[in-house]
Structure formats: C-alpha cells, structure tokens
Amino acid sequence: MGMANTKKSTSRTLRTSVPRKPAKPKAPAASVSAYVSDYKIGDHVSHPMFGNGTVTGIDDNKLTIEFSESLTKQIIDGYVTQQRA
C-alpha cells in the first residue's frame, strides 16, 4: 500500500539579478587628527593606579607613559593628571 506523497512541492521564485555598480575602492583614511592632546612628550603625569610617569609618545588621545624602567603603558589622556613643576 504505497501512499503517494501528499506534500505539495514549493518552488522558490528566482530573483532576477539586477546589475550592481562596481564597488568604489575606499580611500585611505586621512592622517589628520581632529583631536589634539594637551600633553606633550616629556610631561610628568600622575595616574591613580600606576603612579607618576613621563609621557614618551602621543597618538591622538592615547599617551605612552613610562612609569618606571620596567612599566610602560598606553593610557587615554583623560585618566591622568599633569604634575606641575
């Protein structure tokens, strides 16, 4: 007693392909930064966790700070305070 498959077969409608415009290559990001840090290389700063250190590099708002000979960190400038001489 073979029962016939009663499920209707559904066929998917093929979408007509619409020609797309070729993607334009993205231009490299401009190296001009809108943010300028208030700190300069050589400034003495203080951080609540790492203590006192000296700014050795600046990348936008990220400061590279040498806290000791064995500890150098990159920290956002809002998390440090400048020490006055």
SVG drawing of the C-alpha trace seen along z (x, -y; Angstrom):
<svg xmlns="http://www.w3.org/2000/svg" viewBox="-2 -74 67 76">
<polyline fill="none" stroke="black" stroke-width="0.4" points="0.0,0.0 2.1,-2.8 0.8,-6.2 1.6,-9.0 3.5,-12.0 0.7,-14.5 3.0,-17.3 2.9,-20.0 6.3,-20.9 7.1,-24.5 9.4,-26.1 11.2,-29.2 10.9,-32.1 14.2,-33.1 15.0,-36.7 16.1,-38.5 19.6,-39.8 19.9,-43.5 23.3,-44.6 25.1,-46.4 27.6,-49.2 31.1,-48.1 32.2,-49.0 34.5,-52.0 37.7,-51.4 37.8,-53.2 40.3,-56.0 42.7,-55.6 41.8,-57.5 43.4,-60.9 46.1,-61.0 44.9,-64.4 43.6,-64.1 40.9,-66.4 41.9,-65.8 44.9,-67.4 46.1,-66.3 47.0,-68.9 50.1,-66.8 53.5,-66.9 56.4,-64.4 58.4,-64.9 55.4,-66.0 55.3,-64.5 51.9,-62.9 50.2,-61.0 47.8,-58.1 45.8,-56.8 46.9,-53.2 50.3,-53.3 51.7,-56.5 54.0,-59.1 55.4,-58.8 56.7,-60.6 55.0,-60.9 57.1,-59.3 54.7,-59.2 51.3,-60.6 48.8,-59.1 45.6,-61.3 44.3,-61.0 46.5,-57.9 49.6,-58.7 52.5,-56.3 53.8,-56.8 56.9,-55.3 56.1,-54.8 59.3,-53.0 62.1,-51.3 60.0,-48.1 56.5,-49.6 55.3,-51.5 51.6,-51.8 49.3,-53.5 46.6,-55.4 43.9,-57.8 44.9,-61.3 41.6,-61.8 42.8,-59.3 46.0,-61.1 46.7,-64.5 49.6,-66.7 52.1,-67.3 53.2,-70.9 56.9,-71.5"/>
</svg>
